[in-house]
Amino acid sequence: MSLIPSSSPSSVPFFVPHLGPSSKHGVYPTPGGKGKGKELFGGGKGFDPEEEVDDREWDMRVARAMIHLQETLPHFFNAEMTAATMLPPDIYSQNMLLKLPAPLPLKISSLSGYSMAFSLTRNGMQALHTDLRSEMERMTFSPSPQDMGQESKRAAVLLARKGIPSHRMKQIRVLVSVYGTLRLPPHKEAKWHTSSLYTFSPTSGLIVSHEVETIRPLPGEGVAEWMMSRLLGWTSKNAGHEGAIPCPRTVALPPEHRVARFREEREEKRED
């Protein structure tokens, strides 16, 4: 079964150059490792990573972001990998946009909201499964987006006024497989294939958009409804701020007896 949606454009494999620890822009921590870990980009006090950079710095940021994804996504379920480590502000834009597919048709437009979605996904999966692990299957360049304005109003204005060159309109597609064992009987191993599209800012080189294109197989109806209720509980849909998450709240996990009852009812329907 193909992991890439049939409607998606063709992708071009690539190889990312190694940027060693000697890079002046800092290093990344490894799970269980020691040391100072990640340092923010240079520039001193008051430096804004969202500002426009030259081509050399832009290419460096994009390459570094690719390496960051390669190093962190396989450790998605590692407790040592906190949201701060997984989603640093020198890799992800503060205006980070997350799009989820059906049955989770939700849009989140902030790095804080993206961080909350990350925590919710990991905690929810760990509540229902054991021995969770993720493996990156493939990372490829995707053809440049036809209309950057669809992803960012600010990018649309800059493209119109400054004529951003095509080499700065860049996306990558990442295929990740997730494995886990159900906590409830029959304790079978489950497997999911996901395809995600990451878009880079044409000005700063930071990741500005993460679109989850597919999740196969889709989450069960009960799981999807539970996740939607929690995500919507965090969001504020005021005019002009749909999907913003100004003040996340603590969310309790569903009691195990409710999950068990749902599974029993589903099995009864199948037998009928």
QUIGI-V214699 format. One record per backbone hydrogen bond with DSSP energy under -1.0 kcal/mol. CO is the residue of the C=O (numbers start at 1). NH is the residue of the N-H. Records with the same first field share a line. If there is no record, write none. Layout:
CO = NH  NH
This chain:
5 = 8
12 = 141
20 = 23
23 = 26
30 = 33
44 = 47
48 = 51
54 = 58
55 = 59
56 = 60
57 = 61
58 = 62
59 = 63
60 = 64
61 = 65
62 = 66
63 = 67
64 = 68
65 = 69
66 = 70
67 = 71
68 = 72
69 = 73
72 = 75
73 = 76
75 = 78
78 = 81
80 = 82
82 = 86
83 = 87
88 = 91  92
91 = 207
93 = 96
94 = 111
96 = 110
97 = 210
98 = 108
99 = 212
101 = 104
104 = 106
106 = 100
108 = 98
110 = 114
111 = 115
112 = 116
113 = 117
114 = 118
115 = 119
116 = 120
117 = 121
118 = 122
119 = 123
120 = 124
121 = 125
122 = 126
123 = 127
125 = 129
128 = 183
130 = 181
133 = 179
135 = 177
138 = 175
140 = 173
141 = 12
147 = 150
148 = 151  152
152 = 156
153 = 157
154 = 158
155 = 159
156 = 160
157 = 161
158 = 162
159 = 163
165 = 168
166 = 169
168 = 170
170 = 200
171 = 142
172 = 198
173 = 140
174 = 196
175 = 137  138
176 = 194
177 = 135
178 = 192
179 = 133
180 = 190
181 = 130
184 = 187
188 = 182
190 = 180
192 = 178
193 = 216
194 = 176
195 = 213  214
196 = 174
197 = 211
198 = 172
199 = 208  209
201 = 205
203 = 53
206 = 201
207 = 93
208 = 97
209 = 199
210 = 99
211 = 197  213
214 = 195
216 = 193
220 = 224
221 = 225
222 = 226
223 = 227
224 = 228
225 = 229
226 = 230
227 = 231
228 = 232
229 = 233
231 = 234  235
238 = 241
241 = 244
244 = 236
255 = 259
256 = 260
257 = 261
258 = 262
259 = 263
260 = 264
261 = 265
262 = 266
263 = 267
264 = 268
265 = 269
266 = 270
267 = 271
268 = 272
